[in-house]
Amino acid sequence: MSRFSLISVCTCCLFIGCTSGSDDSVPPTLQALKEMKDSAVPQSAVAAEYTAAMQTMKQNDSAATESKQAIPKEVPQLSADLVSSGIYKVEFLTTEGKFVVEVNREWAPIGADRFYKLVTDGFFDDSGFFRVVPGFVVQFGLPADPAENTKWSQGLMDESVKQGNKRGYLTFAKSSAPNSRTTQLFISLGDNDRLDGMGFSAFGRVIEGMDVVDRINSEYGERPQQPSIKAQGNTYLHSRFPNLSYVQTARVINDDLAPAASTQ
């Protein structure tokens, strides 16, 4: 469960965090509280959907226990060229247009290396921008195929914050638990300095197409349920949130810097 700076609404935030499945997330906002208050969906229905999704996830996790145990601890193993240069770029083609991220390993090398491996594995292809809060964050990183979640379930070691969460900067989402970063990411839509003290370490920044990031559809806010996305993938998103924006492809565009063979 995420930590919250809005102490006066802590109980409500905990409830919102639970129903939105933000176990791997940046803190909820007042916008989430407003959406819940104004929602025409009965709370019993929201709770039932969340419970069903959690049961499906537990069944999937149980079936994949042996596979998870076989995954070795994350040890970044990238090519000498990439380690030496410390910089690479990733081009995102989305339903709203193209944007480019420049990654700097000096800021957060463990996160930067995991991101490289996710991109080169095609993990982000067809994935939805499932959480969009204007002025705060655009969040993504739950795969179109829920089977991919198991492959990348190994949490990353926490890193010190060397670069703050400024507008356009890219950061792994996490919970308040240690070493909880996995695949979810967010791009800051504003200067989110308060996240720096909570251990959110940026590792890259948008250098081209920030106007495209600003166009990512925000009409669903924080309503998509993360447990449902994890359990059902795009089947859930397509049926419930038809106007959601998506990543079409994400590719390293200076791919002469190829990583060494690795499981993660």
LOSENU-222274 format. One line per 2 residues: their letters; for each residue x, y, z of N, C-alpha, C, O, CB. Coordinates in steps of 0.1 Angstrom, whole numbers, always signed. Glycine has a CB too. Layout:
N
a> X,Y,Z,X,Y,Z,X,Y,Z,X,Y,Z,X,Y,Z  ... .
REM end
This chain:
264
ms> +8,-12,+0,+0,+0,+0,+9,+12,+0,+19,+13,+7,-10,+0,+12  +5,+22,-8,+13,+34,-9,+12,+43,+3,+3,+42,+11,+9,+42,-21 .
rf> +23,+51,+6,+23,+61,+16,+16,+74,+11,+17,+76,-1,+37,+64,+22  +10,+81,+19,+2,+93,+15,+6,+105,+23,+8,+105,+35,-13,+90,+16 .
sl> +7,+116,+15,+11,+129,+22,-1,+136,+27,+0,+145,+35,+19,+138,+12  -13,+132,+22,-26,+139,+26,-31,+132,+38,-40,+124,+38,-36,+138,+14 .
is> -25,+136,+50,-28,+129,+62,-43,+130,+66,-49,+121,+72,-19,+134,+73  -49,+142,+63,-62,+145,+68,-72,+136,+61,-84,+134,+66,-66,+159,+65 .
vc> -68,+130,+49,-78,+121,+42,-71,+107,+41,-74,+100,+32,-81,+126,+28  -63,+104,+51,-56,+91,+51,-65,+79,+49,-62,+70,+41,-47,+89,+63 .
tc> -76,+78,+57,-85,+67,+56,-91,+66,+43,-92,+55,+37,-96,+68,+67  -95,+77,+37,-101,+77,+23,-91,+72,+13,-94,+65,+4,-107,+90,+20 .
cl> -79,+78,+15,-68,+74,+5,-65,+59,+6,-63,+53,-5,-55,+82,+8  -65,+53,+18,-62,+39,+19,-73,+31,+11,-71,+21,+5,-62,+35,+33 .
fi> -86,+36,+13,-97,+29,+6,-95,+31,-9,-97,+21,-17,-110,+35,+11  -92,+43,-14,-91,+45,-28,-79,+37,-33,-80,+30,-44,-88,+60,-31 .
gc> -68,+36,-26,-57,+29,-30,-60,+14,-31,-55,+7,-40,-45,+30,-20  -68,+9,-22,-72,-5,-23,-81,-8,-35,-78,-18,-42,-80,-9,-10 .
ts> -91,+0,-37,-100,-3,-48,-94,-1,-62,-98,-7,-71,-113,+5,-47  -84,+8,-62,-77,+11,-75,-65,+1,-77,-58,+2,-87,-73,+25,-76 .
gs> -63,-7,-67,-52,-17,-68,-38,-10,-69,-29,-16,-75,-54,-25,-80  -36,+1,-62,-23,+8,-63,-13,+3,-54,-6,+10,-46,-26,+23,-60 .
dd> -11,-11,-54,+0,-17,-46,+13,-14,-52,+23,-16,-46,-3,-32,-45  +13,-9,-65,+26,-7,-72,+24,+7,-79,+23,+8,-91,+29,-18,-82 .
sv> +23,+18,-71,+18,+30,-76,+24,+42,-69,+30,+41,-58,+3,+30,-75  +22,+54,-75,+25,+66,-68,+12,+70,-61,+2,+65,-63,+29,+78,-78 .
pp> +13,+79,-51,+2,+82,-42,-11,+87,-50,-10,+94,-59,+5,+92,-32  -23,+83,-45,-35,+88,-50,-36,+103,-48,-29,+109,-40,-47,+81,-44 .
tl> -45,+109,-55,-47,+123,-55,-61,+127,-50,-70,+118,-49,-44,+130,-68  -64,+140,-48,-77,+144,-45,-87,+142,-56,-99,+140,-54,-77,+159,-41 .
qa> -81,+141,-69,-90,+138,-80,-96,+125,-79,-107,+123,-82,-81,+139,-93  -88,+115,-74,-93,+102,-71,-105,+102,-61,-115,+95,-63,-82,+92,-67 .
lk> -103,+110,-51,-114,+111,-41,-127,+116,-47,-138,+112,-44,-109,+119,-29  -125,+127,-56,-137,+133,-62,-144,+123,-71,-156,+122,-71,-132,+145,-70 .
em> -136,+115,-79,-142,+106,-88,-149,+95,-81,-160,+91,-85,-131,+99,-97  -144,+90,-69,-151,+80,-62,-164,+86,-56,-175,+80,-56,-142,+75,-50 .
kd> -164,+99,-51,-175,+105,-46,-186,+107,-56,-198,+105,-54,-172,+119,-40  -182,+111,-69,-192,+114,-79,-196,+102,-87,-205,+102,-95,-186,+124,-88 .
sa> -189,+90,-85,-192,+79,-93,-206,+73,-91,-211,+73,-80,-181,+68,-90  -212,+69,-102,-225,+63,-101,-224,+48,-99,-235,+41,-97,-233,+66,-114 .
vp> -212,+43,-98,-210,+28,-96,-211,+25,-81,-204,+31,-74,-197,+23,-102  -220,+17,-77,-221,+14,-62,-208,+8,-57,-201,+1,-64,-232,+3,-60 .
qs> -205,+12,-44,-193,+8,-38,-192,-8,-37,-181,-14,-38,-191,+14,-25  -204,-14,-35,-204,-28,-34,-199,-35,-47,-193,-45,-47,-218,-33,-31 .
av> -203,-29,-59,-199,-34,-72,-184,-32,-74,-177,-41,-79,-206,-27,-83  -178,-21,-69,-164,-19,-70,-156,-29,-62,-147,-35,-66,-160,-4,-66 .
aa> -161,-31,-50,-155,-41,-41,-156,-55,-46,-146,-62,-45,-161,-40,-27  -167,-58,-52,-169,-72,-58,-159,-74,-69,-153,-85,-70,-183,-74,-62 .
ey> -158,-64,-78,-148,-65,-89,-134,-67,-84,-126,-75,-89,-149,-53,-98  -131,-59,-74,-117,-60,-69,-115,-73,-63,-104,-79,-65,-115,-49,-58 .
ta> -124,-79,-55,-123,-92,-49,-121,-103,-59,-112,-112,-58,-135,-95,-40  -129,-102,-70,-128,-112,-80,-115,-112,-87,-109,-122,-90,-139,-110,-90 .
am> -110,-100,-90,-97,-98,-96,-86,-104,-88,-76,-110,-93,-94,-84,-100  -86,-101,-75,-76,-106,-65,-76,-121,-65,-65,-127,-64,-78,-100,-51 .
qt> -88,-127,-65,-89,-142,-65,-82,-148,-77,-75,-158,-77,-103,-146,-64  -85,-141,-89,-79,-146,-101,-64,-145,-101,-57,-154,-105,-85,-138,-113 .
mk> -59,-134,-96,-45,-132,-94,-38,-142,-85,-28,-148,-89,-41,-118,-89  -45,-145,-74,-39,-155,-65,-39,-169,-72,-29,-177,-70,-48,-156,-52 .
qn> -49,-172,-80,-49,-185,-87,-38,-186,-97,-31,-196,-98,-62,-187,-94  -36,-174,-104,-25,-174,-114,-11,-175,-107,-2,-182,-112,-25,-161,-122 .
ds> -10,-168,-95,+3,-169,-88,+6,-183,-83,+17,-187,-83,+2,-159,-76  -5,-189,-78,-3,-203,-73,+2,-212,-84,+10,-221,-82,-16,-208,-67 .
aa> -4,-211,-96,-1,-220,-107,+14,-217,-112,+20,-226,-118,-10,-218,-118  +19,-205,-109,+32,-201,-115,+43,-201,-104,+54,-195,-106,+31,-187,-121 .
te> +40,-207,-92,+50,-207,-81,+63,-212,-85,+74,-206,-83,+44,-215,-69  +64,-224,-92,+76,-230,-96,+84,-221,-105,+96,-220,-105,+74,-244,-102 .
sk> +76,-215,-115,+83,-206,-124,+89,-194,-117,+100,-190,-121,+73,-201,-135  +82,-188,-108,+87,-177,-100,+100,-181,-93,+109,-173,-92,+77,-172,-91 .
qa> +100,-193,-87,+112,-197,-79,+124,-199,-88,+135,-198,-83,+109,-209,-71  +121,-201,-100,+133,-204,-109,+139,-191,-114,+150,-191,-120,+128,-212,-121 .
ip> +132,-179,-112,+137,-166,-117,+149,-162,-107,+146,-160,-95,+126,-156,-117  +161,-160,-112,+172,-156,-104,+170,-141,-99,+163,-134,-105,+185,-158,-111 .
ke> +178,-138,-89,+177,-124,-84,+183,-115,-95,+192,-118,-102,+186,-123,-71  +176,-103,-96,+180,-93,-106,+195,-89,-104,+198,-83,-94,+171,-81,-106 .
vp> +203,-92,-115,+217,-86,-115,+219,-80,-129,+220,-88,-138,+228,-98,-112  +219,-67,-130,+220,-61,-143,+232,-66,-150,+243,-65,-145,+220,-46,-142 .
ql> +231,-71,-162,+242,-76,-171,+240,-70,-185,+234,-77,-193,+242,-91,-171  +245,-58,-187,+243,-52,-200,+257,-51,-207,+267,-54,-200,+237,-38,-199 .
sa> +257,-48,-219,+270,-48,-227,+279,-37,-221,+275,-27,-215,+267,-45,-242  +292,-39,-224,+302,-29,-219,+299,-16,-225,+302,-5,-219,+316,-34,-222 .
dl> +295,-16,-238,+292,-3,-245,+281,+5,-238,+283,+17,-236,+288,-5,-259  +271,-2,-234,+260,+5,-227,+264,+10,-213,+261,+21,-209,+247,-4,-226 .
vs> +271,+1,-206,+276,+5,-193,+285,+17,-194,+285,+26,-185,+282,-7,-186  +293,+17,-204,+303,+28,-206,+297,+41,-210,+300,+51,-204,+313,+24,-217 .
sg> +288,+41,-219,+281,+53,-224,+271,+58,-214,+270,+70,-211,+274,+51,-237  +264,+49,-208,+254,+53,-197,+241,+59,-203,+233,+63,-195,+260,+62,-188 .
iy> +240,+61,-216,+229,+69,-222,+223,+60,-233,+230,+54,-241,+234,+82,-227  +210,+59,-233,+203,+53,-245,+189,+60,-246,+184,+66,-237,+201,+38,-243 .
kv> +183,+59,-258,+171,+65,-261,+160,+54,-265,+164,+45,-272,+172,+75,-272  +148,+57,-261,+137,+48,-264,+126,+56,-271,+121,+66,-266,+131,+41,-252 .
ef> +121,+51,-282,+110,+58,-290,+97,+51,-287,+96,+38,-289,+113,+58,-305  +88,+58,-282,+74,+53,-280,+65,+57,-291,+63,+69,-293,+69,+57,-266 .
lt> +59,+48,-298,+48,+51,-308,+35,+48,-300,+34,+37,-296,+50,+43,-321  +27,+58,-299,+14,+56,-292,+2,+60,-300,+4,+64,-312,+15,+65,-279 .
te> -9,+57,-295,-22,+61,-302,-23,+76,-303,-32,+81,-311,-34,+55,-296  -15,+84,-296,-16,+98,-296,-4,+105,-304,-4,+117,-306,-16,+104,-282 .
gk> +5,+96,-308,+17,+102,-315,+30,+96,-309,+29,+86,-302,+18,+117,-314  +41,+102,-312,+54,+97,-309,+61,+105,-298,+60,+118,-299,+63,+95,-321 .
fv> +67,+99,-288,+76,+106,-279,+89,+98,-277,+89,+86,-278,+69,+109,-266  +99,+105,-273,+113,+98,-271,+117,+101,-257,+117,+112,-252,+123,+104,-282 .
ve> +122,+91,-251,+128,+91,-237,+143,+89,-238,+148,+80,-245,+121,+81,-228  +151,+98,-231,+165,+95,-230,+168,+90,-216,+164,+97,-206,+173,+109,-233 .
vn> +175,+79,-215,+177,+73,-202,+192,+75,-198,+201,+75,-206,+174,+58,-202  +194,+78,-185,+208,+81,-180,+210,+71,-169,+204,+72,-158,+209,+96,-175 .
re> +219,+62,-171,+222,+51,-161,+228,+57,-148,+227,+51,-137,+232,+41,-166  +234,+69,-149,+240,+75,-137,+230,+79,-127,+232,+79,-115,+249,+87,-140 .
wa> +218,+81,-131,+207,+86,-122,+202,+74,-114,+200,+75,-102,+196,+92,-130  +200,+62,-120,+194,+51,-113,+197,+38,-122,+189,+34,-129,+179,+52,-110 .
pi> +209,+33,-121,+213,+22,-130,+205,+10,-129,+203,+3,-140,+228,+19,-127  +200,+6,-118,+192,-7,-117,+179,-5,-124,+175,-14,-132,+190,-11,-102 .
ga> +173,+6,-122,+160,+9,-129,+162,+11,-144,+154,+6,-152,+154,+22,-124  +173,+18,-148,+176,+20,-162,+179,+7,-169,+174,+5,-181,+189,+29,-164 .
dr> +185,-3,-163,+188,-15,-169,+176,-24,-170,+174,-31,-180,+199,-23,-161  +167,-24,-160,+154,-31,-161,+146,-26,-172,+140,-33,-180,+146,-31,-147 .
fy> +145,-12,-173,+137,-6,-184,+143,-11,-198,+135,-14,-207,+138,+9,-183  +156,-11,-199,+162,-15,-212,+157,-29,-216,+153,-32,-227,+177,-15,-212 .
kl> +157,-38,-206,+154,-52,-208,+139,-54,-211,+135,-62,-220,+157,-61,-196  +131,-46,-204,+116,-46,-207,+113,-41,-222,+106,-48,-229,+109,-37,-197 .
vt> +120,-31,-226,+118,-25,-239,+122,-35,-250,+115,-38,-259,+125,-12,-241  +134,-41,-248,+140,-50,-258,+132,-63,-258,+132,-70,-268,+154,-53,-255 .
dg> +125,-66,-248,+116,-78,-248,+102,-75,-253,+94,-85,-255,+115,-83,-233  +99,-63,-257,+86,-59,-263,+75,-59,-252,+63,-59,-256,+82,-69,-273 .
ff> +79,-57,-239,+69,-58,-229,+59,-47,-230,+47,-50,-226,+77,-56,-215  +62,-35,-234,+53,-24,-234,+43,-23,-246,+34,-16,-246,+60,-11,-233 .
dd> +46,-32,-256,+38,-31,-268,+23,-34,-265,+20,-44,-258,+43,-42,-278  +14,-25,-270,+0,-26,-268,-5,-25,-254,-17,-28,-251,-5,-40,-273 .
sg> +3,-20,-245,-1,-18,-231,-8,-4,-230,-5,+6,-237,+11,-19,-222  -17,-3,-220,-25,+9,-218,-19,+19,-209,-12,+15,-199,-39,+5,-214 .
ff> -22,+32,-211,-19,+42,-201,-31,+43,-192,-40,+50,-194,-16,+56,-208  -30,+34,-181,-42,+31,-173,-44,+41,-162,-55,+41,-156,-40,+18,-167 .
rv> -35,+50,-159,-37,+60,-148,-32,+73,-153,-20,+75,-155,-30,+55,-135  -41,+83,-155,-37,+96,-160,-43,+107,-152,-56,+108,-152,-41,+98,-175 .
vp> -35,+114,-144,-40,+125,-135,-34,+138,-140,-22,+140,-138,-36,+122,-120  -42,+146,-147,-36,+159,-152,-28,+167,-142,-33,+168,-130,-47,+168,-158 .
gf> -17,+172,-146,-8,+179,-137,+0,+171,-127,+8,+176,-120,-17,+188,-129  -2,+157,-127,+5,+149,-118,+13,+138,-126,+25,+140,-127,-5,+142,-108 .
vv> +6,+127,-130,+14,+116,-137,+5,+110,-148,-7,+110,-148,+18,+106,-127  +13,+103,-157,+8,+93,-166,+14,+80,-163,+27,+80,-162,+11,+97,-182 .
qf> +6,+70,-160,+12,+58,-155,+9,+46,-164,-2,+46,-170,+7,+54,-141  +18,+37,-166,+17,+26,-175,+26,+15,-171,+33,+16,-161,+20,+30,-190 .
gl> +27,+3,-178,+36,-7,-175,+29,-20,-170,+36,-28,-164,+45,-2,-165  +16,-22,-172,+10,-35,-170,+7,-40,-184,+1,-34,-192,-4,-33,-162 .
pa> +12,-53,-187,+12,-57,-201,-2,-61,-206,-11,-64,-199,+21,-69,-202  -2,-61,-220,-14,-65,-227,-18,-80,-223,-29,-83,-222,-13,-63,-242 .
dp> -8,-88,-222,-9,-102,-219,-6,-104,-204,+6,-102,-201,+0,-111,-228  -15,-108,-196,-12,-109,-181,-2,-119,-178,+4,-119,-167,-25,-112,-174 .
ae> +1,-129,-187,+11,-139,-184,+25,-133,-183,+34,-138,-176,+11,-149,-195  +27,-121,-189,+40,-114,-188,+43,-109,-174,+55,-107,-171,+40,-103,-197 .
nt> +33,-108,-165,+35,-103,-152,+44,-112,-144,+53,-107,-136,+22,-101,-144  +42,-125,-145,+50,-135,-138,+65,-134,-142,+74,-135,-133,+45,-149,-140 .
kw> +68,-132,-155,+81,-132,-160,+89,-121,-153,+102,-122,-151,+81,-131,-175  +83,-110,-150,+90,-98,-145,+86,-95,-131,+86,-83,-127,+87,-86,-154 .
sq> +82,-105,-123,+77,-102,-110,+88,-100,-99,+86,-95,-88,+69,-114,-105  +101,-102,-103,+112,-100,-94,+114,-85,-91,+116,-77,-100,+125,-106,-99 .
gl> +113,-81,-78,+114,-67,-75,+128,-63,-76,+138,-70,-74,+109,-65,-61  +130,-50,-79,+143,-44,-80,+147,-37,-67,+139,-33,-59,+143,-33,-91 .
md> +160,-38,-64,+166,-31,-52,+163,-16,-53,+164,-10,-64,+181,-34,-51  +160,-10,-42,+157,+4,-41,+170,+12,-44,+181,+7,-42,+152,+8,-27 .
es> +169,+24,-50,+181,+32,-53,+179,+46,-47,+167,+51,-45,+183,+33,-68  +190,+52,-44,+189,+66,-39,+184,+75,-50,+186,+73,-62,+202,+71,-33 .
vk> +177,+86,-46,+172,+96,-55,+183,+106,-59,+186,+114,-51,+159,+103,-50  +188,+104,-71,+198,+114,-76,+192,+124,-85,+198,+135,-86,+209,+106,-83 .
qg> +181,+121,-91,+174,+131,-100,+160,+132,-96,+153,+121,-94,+176,+126,-115  +155,+144,-94,+141,+146,-89,+131,+143,-100,+134,+141,-111,+140,+160,-84 .
nk> +118,+143,-95,+107,+140,-104,+101,+153,-110,+90,+157,-106,+96,+132,-96  +108,+158,-119,+104,+170,-126,+95,+167,-137,+93,+155,-141,+116,+178,-131 .
rg> +88,+177,-143,+79,+175,-155,+87,+168,-166,+98,+172,-169,+73,+188,-160  +81,+157,-171,+87,+150,-182,+97,+139,-178,+102,+132,-187,+94,+159,-191 .
yl> +99,+137,-165,+109,+127,-161,+102,+113,-159,+90,+113,-155,+116,+131,-148  +109,+102,-161,+104,+89,-161,+109,+82,-149,+121,+82,-146,+108,+81,-174 .
tf> +100,+75,-142,+103,+69,-129,+96,+56,-127,+84,+55,-132,+100,+78,-117  +101,+46,-120,+94,+34,-117,+84,+37,-106,+88,+43,-96,+104,+22,-113 .
ak> +72,+32,-107,+63,+32,-96,+66,+22,-86,+73,+12,-89,+48,+30,-101  +62,+24,-73,+65,+14,-63,+55,+16,-51,+48,+26,-51,+80,+15,-58 .
ss> +55,+6,-42,+47,+7,-30,+56,+12,-19,+68,+15,-21,+40,-6,-27  +51,+13,-7,+59,+16,+5,+68,+5,+9,+77,+7,+18,+50,+21,+16 .
ap> +66,-7,+4,+74,-19,+8,+88,-17,+1,+89,-12,-9,+67,-32,+4  +98,-23,+8,+112,-22,+1,+113,-30,-11,+106,-41,-12,+122,-26,+11 .
ns> +121,-26,-21,+124,-33,-33,+111,-38,-40,+111,-49,-45,+132,-45,-29  +102,-29,-42,+89,-32,-48,+87,-28,-62,+76,-30,-68,+78,-26,-40 .
rt> +97,-22,-68,+97,-18,-83,+97,-30,-91,+105,-39,-89,+108,-8,-86  +88,-31,-101,+88,-42,-111,+87,-37,-125,+97,-37,-132,+76,-52,-107 .
tq> +75,-34,-130,+73,-30,-144,+66,-16,-146,+67,-10,-156,+66,-40,-151  +59,-12,-135,+51,+0,-137,+59,+13,-137,+69,+14,-129,+40,+1,-127 .
lf> +56,+22,-145,+63,+34,-147,+54,+46,-147,+42,+45,-150,+72,+34,-160  +59,+58,-144,+51,+70,-146,+60,+81,-152,+72,+82,-149,+44,+74,-133 .
is> +53,+90,-159,+59,+102,-164,+53,+113,-157,+41,+114,-157,+58,+104,-180  +61,+122,-151,+55,+133,-143,+50,+144,-153,+57,+148,-162,+66,+139,-134 .
lg> +37,+148,-150,+31,+159,-159,+34,+172,-152,+31,+183,-159,+16,+156,-160  +39,+173,-140,+42,+185,-133,+55,+182,-125,+60,+171,-126,+31,+190,-125 .
dn> +59,+192,-118,+71,+191,-109,+66,+184,-96,+60,+191,-88,+78,+204,-107  +69,+171,-95,+65,+164,-83,+76,+162,-73,+80,+151,-70,+59,+150,-88 .
dr> +81,+173,-68,+92,+173,-58,+89,+164,-46,+98,+158,-40,+96,+187,-54  +76,+164,-42,+73,+157,-30,+76,+142,-31,+77,+135,-21,+58,+159,-26 .
ld> +76,+137,-43,+79,+122,-45,+94,+119,-43,+98,+108,-40,+75,+118,-59  +103,+129,-44,+117,+127,-42,+120,+121,-28,+128,+111,-27,+125,+140,-44 .
gm> +114,+127,-18,+116,+122,-4,+110,+109,-1,+112,+103,+10,+111,+132,+5  +101,+103,-10,+95,+91,-8,+102,+79,-16,+97,+68,-16,+80,+91,-13 .
gf> +114,+83,-22,+122,+72,-28,+119,+69,-42,+124,+59,-47,+121,+60,-20  +112,+78,-49,+110,+76,-63,+121,+82,-71,+123,+94,-72,+96,+82,-68 .
sa> +130,+73,-77,+142,+77,-83,+140,+77,-99,+139,+67,-105,+154,+68,-79  +140,+89,-104,+139,+90,-119,+151,+85,-126,+162,+86,-120,+136,+105,-123 .
fg> +150,+79,-138,+161,+74,-145,+162,+79,-159,+171,+76,-167,+161,+59,-145  +152,+87,-164,+151,+92,-177,+142,+104,-178,+135,+107,-169,+147,+81,-187 .
rv> +142,+110,-190,+133,+121,-193,+129,+121,-207,+136,+117,-216,+141,+134,-189  +117,+127,-209,+112,+129,-223,+119,+140,-229,+119,+152,-224,+96,+131,-223 .
ie> +126,+138,-241,+134,+148,-248,+127,+152,-261,+131,+162,-267,+148,+143,-251  +116,+145,-264,+109,+148,-277,+95,+144,-275,+92,+132,-271,+116,+142,-289 .
gm> +85,+152,-279,+71,+148,-279,+64,+149,-265,+54,+141,-263,+70,+134,-283  +68,+158,-257,+61,+160,-244,+46,+164,-247,+37,+162,-239,+68,+170,-235 .
dv> +44,+171,-258,+30,+175,-262,+22,+162,-264,+10,+163,-262,+30,+184,-274  +28,+152,-269,+21,+139,-271,+17,+133,-258,+6,+128,-256,+30,+129,-279 .
vd> +27,+133,-248,+24,+128,-235,+12,+136,-229,+4,+130,-222,+36,+129,-226  +12,+149,-231,+1,+157,-225,-13,+154,-232,-23,+156,-226,+4,+172,-228 .
ri> -13,+148,-244,-25,+144,-251,-30,+130,-246,-42,+127,-250,-23,+145,-266  -23,+123,-239,-28,+110,-235,-41,+111,-227,-42,+119,-218,-17,+102,-226 .
ns> -50,+103,-231,-64,+105,-226,-65,+104,-211,-61,+94,-205,-73,+95,-233  -71,+114,-205,-72,+114,-190,-87,+112,-186,-90,+114,-174,-67,+127,-185 .
ey> -96,+109,-195,-110,+108,-191,-113,+98,-180,-123,+99,-173,-119,+106,-203  -105,+87,-179,-108,+77,-170,-100,+79,-157,-102,+71,-147,-104,+63,-176 .
ge> -92,+89,-156,-85,+92,-144,-78,+80,-137,-69,+74,-143,-94,+98,-134  -82,+76,-125,-76,+65,-118,-86,+54,-116,-85,+45,-107,-72,+70,-104 .
rp> -96,+53,-125,-107,+43,-124,-103,+29,-128,-107,+20,-121,-118,+47,-132  -94,+27,-138,-91,+13,-141,-85,+6,-129,-76,+11,-122,-81,+13,-153 .
qq> -89,-6,-126,-85,-14,-115,-73,-22,-118,-73,-30,-127,-96,-23,-110  -62,-19,-111,-49,-26,-114,-50,-41,-112,-44,-48,-120,-38,-20,-105 .
ps> -56,-46,-102,-58,-61,-101,-65,-67,-113,-61,-78,-118,-65,-65,-88  -75,-60,-118,-82,-65,-130,-73,-65,-142,-74,-74,-151,-95,-56,-132 .
ik> -65,-54,-144,-55,-54,-155,-45,-65,-154,-42,-72,-164,-48,-40,-155  -40,-67,-142,-30,-78,-140,-36,-92,-143,-30,-100,-148,-25,-78,-126 .
aq> -49,-93,-140,-56,-106,-141,-60,-109,-156,-60,-120,-161,-67,-108,-132  -65,-98,-162,-72,-99,-175,-65,-92,-187,-68,-94,-199,-86,-95,-174 .
gn> -55,-83,-184,-48,-76,-194,-58,-67,-202,-67,-61,-197,-42,-86,-204  -55,-66,-215,-63,-57,-224,-77,-62,-226,-85,-53,-230,-56,-56,-237 .
ty> -80,-74,-223,-94,-78,-224,-103,-69,-215,-114,-65,-219,-96,-93,-220  -98,-67,-203,-105,-58,-193,-105,-44,-198,-116,-37,-198,-98,-59,-179 .
lh> -93,-39,-202,-93,-25,-206,-101,-21,-218,-108,-11,-218,-78,-21,-209  -101,-30,-228,-109,-28,-240,-124,-27,-238,-131,-20,-244,-105,-38,-251 .
sr> -128,-36,-229,-142,-37,-226,-148,-26,-217,-159,-22,-219,-146,-50,-220  -140,-21,-208,-144,-11,-198,-140,+3,-201,-147,+13,-197,-139,-15,-185 .
fp> -129,+5,-209,-124,+18,-211,-120,+20,-226,-108,+20,-229,-111,+21,-202  -130,+21,-234,-128,+20,-249,-119,+31,-255,-113,+30,-265,-141,+20,-256 .
nl> -119,+43,-248,-111,+54,-253,-97,+55,-247,-91,+66,-249,-119,+67,-251  -93,+45,-240,-80,+46,-234,-69,+48,-244,-70,+43,-255,-77,+33,-226 .
sy> -58,+55,-241,-46,+56,-249,-37,+45,-247,-36,+39,-236,-39,+70,-247  -29,+41,-257,-21,+29,-256,-7,+32,-262,-5,+40,-271,-27,+17,-264 .
vq> +3,+25,-257,+16,+23,-264,+14,+13,-275,+8,+2,-273,+27,+18,-254  +18,+17,-287,+18,+7,-298,+31,-1,-298,+30,-13,-299,+16,+14,-311 .
ta> +42,+6,-298,+55,+0,-297,+65,+8,-289,+63,+21,-289,+61,-3,-311  +74,+2,-283,+85,+10,-276,+98,+3,-281,+100,-9,-279,+84,+9,-261 .
rv> +108,+10,-286,+120,+5,-292,+132,+14,-288,+131,+26,-289,+119,+3,-307  +143,+7,-285,+156,+14,-283,+160,+19,-297,+161,+11,-306,+167,+5,-276 .
in> +163,+31,-299,+166,+37,-312,+181,+39,-314,+185,+42,-325,+159,+50,-314  +190,+36,-304,+204,+35,-307,+208,+21,-302,+215,+19,-293,+212,+46,-299 .
dd> +203,+11,-310,+203,-3,-305,+217,-10,-309,+217,-22,-309,+192,-11,-311  +227,-2,-312,+240,-8,-313,+245,-12,-299,+255,-19,-297,+250,+2,-319 .
la> +238,-6,-288,+241,-10,-274,+233,-21,-270,+223,-19,-263,+239,+3,-265  +236,-33,-274,+228,-45,-271,+232,-51,-257,+243,-52,-254,+229,-55,-282 .
pa> +222,-55,-249,+224,-61,-236,+230,-75,-238,+227,-82,-247,+212,-61,-228  +237,-80,-228,+241,-94,-227,+229,-102,-224,+219,-97,-219,+252,-96,-217 .
as> +230,-115,-226,+219,-124,-223,+216,-124,-209,+224,-125,-200,+222,-139,-228  +203,-123,-206,+198,-122,-192,+184,-127,-191,+176,-125,-201,+200,-108,-186 .
tq> +179,-131,-180,+165,-136,-178,+156,-124,-175,+144,-125,-177,+164,-146,-167  +162,-112,-171,+153,-101,-167,+159,-88,-173,+153,-78,-171,+152,-100,-152 .
REM end
